Amino acid sequence: MKTKCPKCNSDNVKFEDYLGQKILVCNKCGYDESEKYESYPVDTSRKNQKVSPYKKGGHLRTK
């Protein structure tokens, strides 16, 4: 296990249990590794994004 903070390279760190994983938490700068173990999926589908009318085809295209 790492014993130094990857952000500020400090030895003043502690380990906590987060979702069954041991994560490093820095006492000096506040860095923690919990972002690496987030279990929420990121939605990358195109249905939530705005699509330009020029990219649409057929009768959906505006003039």
Biopython code that builds the backbone (N, CA, C, O; Angstrom):
import numpy as np
from Bio.PDB.StructureBuilder import StructureBuilder

atoms = [
    (1, "MET", "N", (0.826, -1.193, 0.000)),
    (1, "MET", "CA", (0.000, 0.000, 0.000)),
    (1, "MET", "C", (0.866, 1.251, 0.000)),
    (1, "MET", "O", (1.974, 1.266, 0.537)),
    (2, "LYS", "N", (0.335, 2.290, -0.612)),
    (2, "LYS", "CA", (1.040, 3.574, -0.628)),
    (2, "LYS", "C", (0.963, 4.202, 0.756)),
    (2, "LYS", "O", (-0.061, 4.113, 1.433)),
    (3, "THR", "N", (2.032, 4.824, 1.160)),
    (3, "THR", "CA", (2.037, 5.497, 2.454)),
    (3, "THR", "C", (2.247, 6.996, 2.302)),
    (3, "THR", "O", (2.378, 7.708, 3.297)),
    (4, "LYS", "N", (2.279, 7.485, 1.054)),
    (4, "LYS", "CA", (2.434, 8.916, 0.797)),
    (4, "LYS", "C", (1.279, 9.392, -0.060)),
    (4, "LYS", "O", (0.739, 8.646, -0.878)),
    (5, "CYS", "N", (0.913, 10.635, 0.140)),
    (5, "CYS", "CA", (-0.142, 11.244, -0.654)),
    (5, "CYS", "C", (0.377, 11.487, -2.070)),
    (5, "CYS", "O", (1.455, 12.059, -2.234)),
    (6, "PRO", "N", (-0.375, 11.060, -3.114)),
    (6, "PRO", "CA", (0.097, 11.296, -4.481)),
    (6, "PRO", "C", (-0.017, 12.756, -4.907)),
    (6, "PRO", "O", (0.612, 13.156, -5.886)),
    (7, "LYS", "N", (-0.800, 13.554, -4.200)),
    (7, "LYS", "CA", (-0.991, 14.955, -4.567)),
    (7, "LYS", "C", (0.087, 15.854, -3.963)),
    (7, "LYS", "O", (0.708, 16.645, -4.672)),
    (8, "CYS", "N", (0.310, 15.731, -2.642)),
    (8, "CYS", "CA", (1.263, 16.633, -1.988)),
    (8, "CYS", "C", (2.502, 15.914, -1.454)),
    (8, "CYS", "O", (3.399, 16.554, -0.906)),
    (9, "ASN", "N", (2.559, 14.593, -1.609)),
    (9, "ASN", "CA", (3.707, 13.774, -1.217)),
    (9, "ASN", "C", (3.978, 13.829, 0.291)),
    (9, "ASN", "O", (5.127, 13.752, 0.726)),
    (10, "SER", "N", (2.912, 13.963, 1.075)),
    (10, "SER", "CA", (3.035, 14.038, 2.521)),
    (10, "SER", "C", (2.924, 12.643, 3.137)),
    (10, "SER", "O", (2.254, 11.766, 2.593)),
    (11, "ASP", "N", (3.591, 12.450, 4.281)),
    (11, "ASP", "CA", (3.491, 11.186, 5.016)),
    (11, "ASP", "C", (2.338, 11.198, 6.014)),
    (11, "ASP", "O", (2.050, 10.171, 6.628)),
    (12, "ASN", "N", (1.681, 12.327, 6.185)),
    (12, "ASN", "CA", (0.597, 12.475, 7.146)),
    (12, "ASN", "C", (-0.719, 11.992, 6.518)),
    (12, "ASN", "O", (-1.569, 12.798, 6.140)),
    (13, "VAL", "N", (-0.871, 10.660, 6.415)),
    (13, "VAL", "CA", (-2.052, 10.067, 5.781)),
    (13, "VAL", "C", (-2.679, 9.055, 6.730)),
    (13, "VAL", "O", (-2.039, 8.555, 7.655)),
    (14, "LYS", "N", (-3.956, 8.770, 6.471)),
    (14, "LYS", "CA", (-4.638, 7.706, 7.207)),
    (14, "LYS", "C", (-5.421, 6.871, 6.202)),
    (14, "LYS", "O", (-5.709, 7.330, 5.097)),
    (15, "PHE", "N", (-5.760, 5.659, 6.583)),
    (15, "PHE", "CA", (-6.497, 4.760, 5.719)),
    (15, "PHE", "C", (-7.888, 4.560, 6.288)),
    (15, "PHE", "O", (-8.058, 4.345, 7.488)),
    (16, "GLU", "N", (-8.890, 4.634, 5.404)),
    (16, "GLU", "CA", (-10.274, 4.436, 5.814)),
    (16, "GLU", "C", (-10.897, 3.352, 4.950)),
    (16, "GLU", "O", (-10.415, 3.065, 3.854)),
    (17, "ASP", "N", (-11.971, 2.753, 5.451)),
    (17, "ASP", "CA", (-12.696, 1.744, 4.701)),
    (17, "ASP", "C", (-13.823, 2.432, 3.935)),
    (17, "ASP", "O", (-14.676, 3.084, 4.537)),
    (18, "TYR", "N", (-13.828, 2.289, 2.606)),
    (18, "TYR", "CA", (-14.839, 2.914, 1.763)),
    (18, "TYR", "C", (-15.344, 1.870, 0.780)),
    (18, "TYR", "O", (-14.609, 1.442, -0.110)),
    (19, "LEU", "N", (-16.600, 1.461, 0.939)),
    (19, "LEU", "CA", (-17.235, 0.456, 0.087)),
    (19, "LEU", "C", (-16.412, -0.831, -0.003)),
    (19, "LEU", "O", (-16.311, -1.438, -1.068)),
    (20, "GLY", "N", (-15.837, -1.232, 1.108)),
    (20, "GLY", "CA", (-15.056, -2.467, 1.151)),
    (20, "GLY", "C", (-13.625, -2.315, 0.679)),
    (20, "GLY", "O", (-12.900, -3.308, 0.608)),
    (21, "GLN", "N", (-13.195, -1.115, 0.356)),
    (21, "GLN", "CA", (-11.836, -0.856, -0.100)),
    (21, "GLN", "C", (-11.126, 0.029, 0.919)),
    (21, "GLN", "O", (-11.744, 0.899, 1.533)),
    (22, "LYS", "N", (-9.851, -0.194, 1.090)),
    (22, "LYS", "CA", (-9.042, 0.691, 1.923)),
    (22, "LYS", "C", (-8.584, 1.854, 1.060)),
    (22, "LYS", "O", (-7.884, 1.660, 0.067)),
    (23, "ILE", "N", (-8.980, 3.060, 1.438)),
    (23, "ILE", "CA", (-8.589, 4.238, 0.674)),
    (23, "ILE", "C", (-7.672, 5.114, 1.506)),
    (23, "ILE", "O", (-7.724, 5.108, 2.736)),
    (24, "LEU", "N", (-6.844, 5.855, 0.820)),
    (24, "LEU", "CA", (-5.896, 6.757, 1.455)),
    (24, "LEU", "C", (-6.532, 8.135, 1.572)),
    (24, "LEU", "O", (-7.092, 8.651, 0.604)),
    (25, "VAL", "N", (-6.446, 8.732, 2.765)),
    (25, "VAL", "CA", (-6.952, 10.082, 3.002)),
    (25, "VAL", "C", (-5.812, 10.906, 3.589)),
    (25, "VAL", "O", (-5.239, 10.550, 4.619)),
    (26, "CYS", "N", (-5.493, 12.010, 2.923)),
    (26, "CYS", "CA", (-4.400, 12.868, 3.375)),
    (26, "CYS", "C", (-4.925, 13.854, 4.412)),
    (26, "CYS", "O", (-5.956, 14.493, 4.205)),
    (27, "ASN", "N", (-4.219, 13.971, 5.513)),
    (27, "ASN", "CA", (-4.600, 14.917, 6.565)),
    (27, "ASN", "C", (-4.113, 16.329, 6.264)),
    (27, "ASN", "O", (-4.614, 17.296, 6.838)),
    (28, "LYS", "N", (-3.140, 16.451, 5.369)),
    (28, "LYS", "CA", (-2.556, 17.760, 5.078)),
    (28, "LYS", "C", (-3.362, 18.518, 4.009)),
    (28, "LYS", "O", (-3.752, 19.666, 4.223)),
    (29, "CYS", "N", (-3.611, 17.867, 2.851)),
    (29, "CYS", "CA", (-4.288, 18.578, 1.754)),
    (29, "CYS", "C", (-5.736, 18.131, 1.568)),
    (29, "CYS", "O", (-6.481, 18.777, 0.830)),
    (30, "GLY", "N", (-6.154, 17.046, 2.216)),
    (30, "GLY", "CA", (-7.538, 16.601, 2.121)),
    (30, "GLY", "C", (-7.827, 15.667, 0.962)),
    (30, "GLY", "O", (-8.990, 15.351, 0.707)),
    (31, "TYR", "N", (-6.807, 15.220, 0.257)),
    (31, "TYR", "CA", (-6.992, 14.309, -0.878)),
    (31, "TYR", "C", (-7.496, 12.954, -0.386)),
    (31, "TYR", "O", (-7.036, 12.442, 0.634)),
    (32, "ASP", "N", (-8.451, 12.378, -1.127)),
    (32, "ASP", "CA", (-8.860, 11.009, -0.840)),
    (32, "ASP", "C", (-9.070, 10.254, -2.149)),
    (32, "ASP", "O", (-9.334, 10.858, -3.189)),
    (33, "GLU", "N", (-8.951, 8.933, -2.087)),
    (33, "GLU", "CA", (-9.036, 8.095, -3.270)),
    (33, "GLU", "C", (-10.447, 7.588, -3.525)),
    (33, "GLU", "O", (-10.615, 6.644, -4.296)),
    (34, "SER", "N", (-11.459, 8.170, -2.914)),
    (34, "SER", "CA", (-12.813, 7.639, -3.053)),
    (34, "SER", "C", (-13.358, 7.813, -4.467)),
    (34, "SER", "O", (-14.258, 7.071, -4.861)),
    (35, "GLU", "N", (-12.837, 8.782, -5.254)),
    (35, "GLU", "CA", (-13.324, 8.965, -6.622)),
    (35, "GLU", "C", (-13.013, 7.750, -7.485)),
    (35, "GLU", "O", (-13.753, 7.455, -8.423)),
    (36, "LYS", "N", (-11.933, 7.045, -7.182)),
    (36, "LYS", "CA", (-11.553, 5.873, -7.965)),
    (36, "LYS", "C", (-12.543, 4.728, -7.791)),
    (36, "LYS", "O", (-12.688, 3.894, -8.685)),
    (37, "TYR", "N", (-13.223, 4.681, -6.649)),
    (37, "TYR", "CA", (-14.072, 3.544, -6.332)),
    (37, "TYR", "C", (-15.554, 3.883, -6.338)),
    (37, "TYR", "O", (-16.348, 3.145, -5.755)),
    (38, "GLU", "N", (-15.949, 4.970, -6.976)),
    (38, "GLU", "CA", (-17.363, 5.320, -7.060)),
    (38, "GLU", "C", (-18.092, 4.255, -7.861)),
    (38, "GLU", "O", (-17.601, 3.802, -8.894)),
    (39, "SER", "N", (-19.259, 3.858, -7.385)),
    (39, "SER", "CA", (-19.988, 2.787, -8.048)),
    (39, "SER", "C", (-21.138, 3.292, -8.899)),
    (39, "SER", "O", (-21.902, 2.491, -9.438)),
    (40, "TYR", "N", (-21.276, 4.605, -9.031)),
    (40, "TYR", "CA", (-22.360, 5.148, -9.826)),
    (40, "TYR", "C", (-21.920, 5.248, -11.287)),
    (40, "TYR", "O", (-20.899, 5.871, -11.579)),
    (41, "PRO", "N", (-22.672, 4.646, -12.205)),
    (41, "PRO", "CA", (-22.253, 4.694, -13.607)),
    (41, "PRO", "C", (-22.470, 6.085, -14.200)),
    (41, "PRO", "O", (-23.397, 6.801, -13.822)),
    (42, "VAL", "N", (-21.620, 6.439, -15.108)),
    (42, "VAL", "CA", (-21.718, 7.724, -15.784)),
    (42, "VAL", "C", (-22.487, 7.499, -17.076)),
    (42, "VAL", "O", (-22.125, 6.632, -17.872)),
    (43, "ASP", "N", (-23.545, 8.273, -17.289)),
    (43, "ASP", "CA", (-24.377, 8.115, -18.471)),
    (43, "ASP", "C", (-23.720, 8.812, -19.653)),
    (43, "ASP", "O", (-23.584, 10.035, -19.670)),
    (44, "THR", "N", (-23.318, 8.027, -20.636)),
    (44, "THR", "CA", (-22.667, 8.581, -21.811)),
    (44, "THR", "C", (-23.528, 8.426, -23.055)),
    (44, "THR", "O", (-23.031, 8.573, -24.171)),
    (45, "SER", "N", (-24.804, 8.133, -22.879)),
    (45, "SER", "CA", (-25.664, 7.937, -24.035)),
    (45, "SER", "C", (-25.979, 9.269, -24.704)),
    (45, "SER", "O", (-25.895, 10.322, -24.071)),
    (46, "ARG", "N", (-26.338, 9.224, -25.970)),
    (46, "ARG", "CA", (-26.608, 10.430, -26.728)),
    (46, "ARG", "C", (-28.050, 10.888, -26.588)),
    (46, "ARG", "O", (-28.396, 11.953, -27.099)),
    (47, "LYS", "N", (-28.905, 10.124, -25.916)),
    (47, "LYS", "CA", (-30.298, 10.521, -25.826)),
    (47, "LYS", "C", (-30.502, 11.755, -24.942)),
    (47, "LYS", "O", (-31.520, 12.434, -25.075)),
    (48, "ASN", "N", (-29.570, 12.058, -24.054)),
    (48, "ASN", "CA", (-29.689, 13.213, -23.172)),
    (48, "ASN", "C", (-29.001, 14.456, -23.734)),
    (48, "ASN", "O", (-29.097, 15.537, -23.153)),
    (49, "GLN", "N", (-28.312, 14.305, -24.859)),
    (49, "GLN", "CA", (-27.595, 15.426, -25.436)),
    (49, "GLN", "C", (-28.436, 16.079, -26.517)),
    (49, "GLN", "O", (-29.238, 15.421, -27.179)),
    (50, "LYS", "N", (-28.245, 17.365, -26.687)),
    (50, "LYS", "CA", (-28.939, 18.068, -27.765)),
    (50, "LYS", "C", (-28.269, 17.722, -29.089)),
    (50, "LYS", "O", (-27.043, 17.676, -29.187)),
    (51, "VAL", "N", (-29.078, 17.485, -30.088)),
    (51, "VAL", "CA", (-28.568, 17.145, -31.400)),
    (51, "VAL", "C", (-28.910, 18.281, -32.347)),
    (51, "VAL", "O", (-30.038, 18.774, -32.356)),
    (52, "SER", "N", (-27.958, 18.684, -33.124)),
    (52, "SER", "CA", (-28.163, 19.757, -34.092)),
    (52, "SER", "C", (-29.186, 19.314, -35.140)),
    (52, "SER", "O", (-29.152, 18.165, -35.579)),
    (53, "PRO", "N", (-30.093, 20.200, -35.547)),
    (53, "PRO", "CA", (-31.074, 19.816, -36.573)),
    (53, "PRO", "C", (-30.412, 19.485, -37.901)),
    (53, "PRO", "O", (-31.016, 18.807, -38.731)),
    (54, "TYR", "N", (-29.205, 19.939, -38.119)),
    (54, "TYR", "CA", (-28.506, 19.650, -39.366)),
    (54, "TYR", "C", (-27.957, 18.230, -39.385)),
    (54, "TYR", "O", (-27.627, 17.709, -40.450)),
    (55, "LYS", "N", (-27.857, 17.604, -38.226)),
    (55, "LYS", "CA", (-27.395, 16.222, -38.154)),
    (55, "LYS", "C", (-28.551, 15.246, -38.375)),
    (55, "LYS", "O", (-28.323, 14.070, -38.656)),
    (56, "LYS", "N", (-29.779, 15.723, -38.251)),
    (56, "LYS", "CA", (-30.936, 14.865, -38.456)),
    (56, "LYS", "C", (-31.180, 14.712, -39.946)),
    (56, "LYS", "O", (-30.772, 15.554, -40.745)),
    (57, "GLY", "N", (-31.847, 13.632, -40.309)),
    (57, "GLY", "CA", (-32.088, 13.406, -41.726)),
    (57, "GLY", "C", (-33.568, 13.336, -42.019)),
    (57, "GLY", "O", (-34.393, 13.234, -41.112)),
    (58, "GLY", "N", (-33.889, 13.392, -43.277)),
    (58, "GLY", "CA", (-35.252, 13.193, -43.721)),
    (58, "GLY", "C", (-36.176, 14.342, -43.374)),
    (58, "GLY", "O", (-35.790, 15.508, -43.453)),
    (59, "HIS", "N", (-37.413, 14.003, -42.984)),
    (59, "HIS", "CA", (-38.434, 15.020, -42.713)),
    (59, "HIS", "C", (-38.187, 15.776, -41.408)),
    (59, "HIS", "O", (-38.841, 16.789, -41.164)),
    (60, "LEU", "N", (-37.264, 15.313, -40.565)),
    (60, "LEU", "CA", (-36.977, 15.997, -39.294)),
    (60, "LEU", "C", (-36.042, 17.195, -39.492)),
    (60, "LEU", "O", (-35.864, 18.013, -38.590)),
    (61, "ARG", "N", (-35.461, 17.281, -40.663)),
    (61, "ARG", "CA", (-34.503, 18.344, -40.929)),
    (61, "ARG", "C", (-35.234, 19.662, -41.182)),
    (61, "ARG", "O", (-36.218, 19.711, -41.920)),
    (62, "THR", "N", (-34.734, 20.721, -40.559)),
    (62, "THR", "CA", (-35.345, 22.039, -40.757)),
    (62, "THR", "C", (-34.615, 22.780, -41.862)),
    (62, "THR", "O", (-33.439, 22.527, -42.127)),
    (63, "LYS", "N", (-35.311, 23.679, -42.490)),
    (63, "LYS", "CA", (-34.701, 24.436, -43.587)),
    (63, "LYS", "C", (-34.346, 25.817, -43.140)),
    (63, "LYS", "O", (-33.821, 26.605, -43.926)),
]
sb = StructureBuilder()
sb.init_structure("model")
sb.init_model(0)
sb.init_chain("A")
sb.init_seg("    ")
for serial, (resi, resn, name, xyz) in enumerate(atoms, 1):
    if name == "N":
        sb.init_residue(resn, " ", resi, " ")
    sb.init_atom(name, np.array(xyz, "f"), 0.0, 1.0, " ", f" {name:<3s}", serial, name[0])
structure = sb.get_structure()
